[in-house]
Amino acid sequence: MFNNGRRRVVITGLGVVSAIGNDVPSFWDAVIKGANGIDHCPDFVEAGLTTTIAGRVKNFDAVALLNDRKYARQTDPVVHFAVVAAGEALKDSALNLENTDRTRVGCIIGSGIGGLEEIYDGTKTLIERGPRRVNPFFVPKMMLNAAAGNVAIRFGLKGPNFATASACTSANHALGMALRTIQYGDADIVFAGGSEAACTVLGMAGFCAARAMSTRNDDPSHASRPFDKDRDGFVMGEGAGVLVFEELEHAKARGAKIYAEVAGFGMTDDAFHITSPSEDGEGARRSMEMAVKDSGLAATDFDYINAHGTSTEYNDRSETLAIKQAFGDHARKLMVSSTKSMVGHLLGASGAVELVATALAVRNDLAPPTRNLNQPEEGLDLDYVPHEGRKATVRAALSNSFGFGGHNATIALKKYV
């Protein structure tokens, strides 16, 4: 079936690894309750970092989950998260790969940084012990495409396969490219998303040096507070999200459950500053407008936006302004929330984990909340769904991601009918 002359694409499987849950049911239950995943990190204290809190993945035993000690040792956590999330998405989709043409199944997984732990360990080994002691798996562990490549190998996916790297927009670019890959007929199914494992001393030190992070170390559960007047920076998170995108007729033929239809995609750049968004929100506005136009829906058909919502001064202001500009009077009727308030900022994996939440919002008619929003800053006056999820009709929704480099990408979902 075609939409505007293109093949229609739906979401048939979800997988997530995050600070508030390593499977979709526990993740969604935590999301709608506005749960906290931000905690103290003793190794950051020991390292003398100015920020000693993060949204780290919990109760994650890579050896047990991958069922392969050797494989776990030869791969970085960024791969562990992605493979586990992809396996969950596969199971959720009920897709039988043995009866599927795997040359028509692709995999596109983004990451902003890749195997940062291995980069740190390899560099330290080189300096302290010399080049001959560097891990022979150093390159395949640290490379940005390791997650996409390993997921394909693990599950035998022989279709289009690559990684996207555009800072905090990486996952949304991967998801957008998955949509286009299926629409244009290059695959029938794509495992798409993002993975990030940057909650290391090196990763944290870099962001601390940039003075972009919250230093609410004495109160981690209230540190990530998008749109709130008392916010003082973002909180780092880690994990992965992988979604199964599938051509509609292919999904219908096998009787797959459908979470939502992937209706549109928009992407732009601010061309303004390497780390700061354009204050007028122009690039973000165009990204949303492009996604709405691509969906074939009217702006007034949208009920919810999963905001980039980083809990930083510049993002929260510019994104709010962009939403007002893109939606006009309808902006006041939109529910807008940031799940980063619960899991932290997963950098290149953010868009994927957030699209899992957005797909569930559309399917369940329930808008996720913004945790810790007690008093919005002056001028930040949209409906940010404070504290707890809200039962409300969600006909269509957007998920925004904006990244260093001025990258903007927006995915549009709508109810499948």
Residue, then its C-alpha position, 0 to 999 in steps of 0.5 A: m500500500f502506498n502513501n503519497g506514492r511511497r510504500r507505507v512503513v509501520i513499527t512492529g517491534l520495540g527494544v530498549v536498554s535504559a536507566i529505568g528499564n532494560d525491557v519495554p514493559s518495565f521501561w514504559d511502566a517507569v515512564i508513565k510514572g515519571a520514575n527516576g533513573i539518575d544516580h550517584c556514580p562513585d567512580f566519578v567522585e573518585a576521578g574528581l569530576t565536577t558532575t558525579i551523577a548519571g543515568r547509567v544502565k542498571n542490572f545489566d549482565a552482558v555475559a548473561l544477556l549475550n550468553d557468550r563470555k568471549y563475545a562480551r569481552q571482544t565487544d564494547p558496551v555500546v555493542h552490548f546495549a544495541v544487541v540486547a535491544a535489537g534482540e528484544a525488538l526482534k522477539d517483540s515483533a514475532l518476526n521469524l527470520e528463518n522464514t524471511d528473506r534476510t537480504r531484504v532486512g536491513c540494520i541502521i544504528g546510530s551512535g554519537i561517540g561509539g566505543l568510548e570505553e575502548i578508546y580510553d582503555g586502548t589509549k591508556t594501554l598504549i601510553e603505559r605499556g606500549p603499542r604491542r599491548v594494545n588490544p587486537f580488538f581495539v578497532p572493531k570495538m571502538m568504531l562507530n559502526a560496531a553496533a550496526g555491524n554486530v547486530a547484523i552479524r548476530f541476527g543474519l541481517k543481510g540488507p542495507n547496513f550502516a551507522t549514522a553519526s551526528a551527535c545527539t541526532s544520530a538515532n533520529h537520522a538512523l530512523g529517518m534513513a530506515l524509513r526512506t530505505i523501506q519507502y524506496g524499496d531497498a528493504d522490507i524491514v529495517f532494525a533501526g535506532g541508536s546506542e551509546a555508552a559514554c558514561t565513562v570518566l573520559g566522556m563525563a570529563g569532556f562534557c564537564a569541561a564544556r560546563a554543560m552538565s548539571t552539578r546537582n550532585d547532592d540531589p541526583s533524582h531532581a537533577s534533570r529538569p527540562f524547562d524548569k527555572d531551576r535547571d542547571g544543565f543536562v545529565m548524561g545517560e546511556g543505553a540503546g533503543v532499537l525499533v523494527f520498521e516494516e513495510l505495511e503489506h509485509a507486516k499485514a501478511r504475517g499478522a504482525k501487531i502494529y504500534a504506529e505508522v511512521a508517517g514522516f521525517g524532516m532534517t535540517d541544520d542551524a548552520f550557526h554554532i558547533t555546540s549551541p542551537s540557533e536562538d531563534g529556533e529556525g532550524a528546529r522549526r523547519s525540521m518539524e515543519m518538514a516532518v509534518k509536511d512529509s506525513g501528509l497530515a495537518a499541523t492540527d492533527f498532532d497531539y504530542i511532541n516528545a521534545h529534545g528537552t535537554s534541561t539546558e538553558y539554550n535548548d529549552r528556550s529555542e525548542t519551545l520557540a520553534i514549536k510555537q513558530a511551527f504550530g502557531d495557535h495549535a502549539r497551546k493545545l499540544m502536549v510536550s514532554s521530555t523523557k530525558s528528565m527520567v533517563g538522562h541524555l543518551l546522546g546518539a541513542s536519545g532519539a531511539v529510546e524516545l521514539v519507543a516512548t512516542a510509539l507507545a504514547v500513540r498506541n496507548d493514548l498516554a502522553p509521557p511526563t516531564r519529571n521534576l518540572n515544578q515551575p517553568e521558566e518565564g516564557l516556557d509556557l507550553d503544556y509540558v505534562p509535569h510529573e506524571g503521564r496523562k491519559a489523552t488522545v494521541r492521534a499523531a506525534l513528533s519526536n525531536s532530536f537536535g545535536f552539536g553541529g546544528h543537526n536537527a531531525t524529527i520523526a512523525l508517527k500517527k495511529y495506524v488505521 
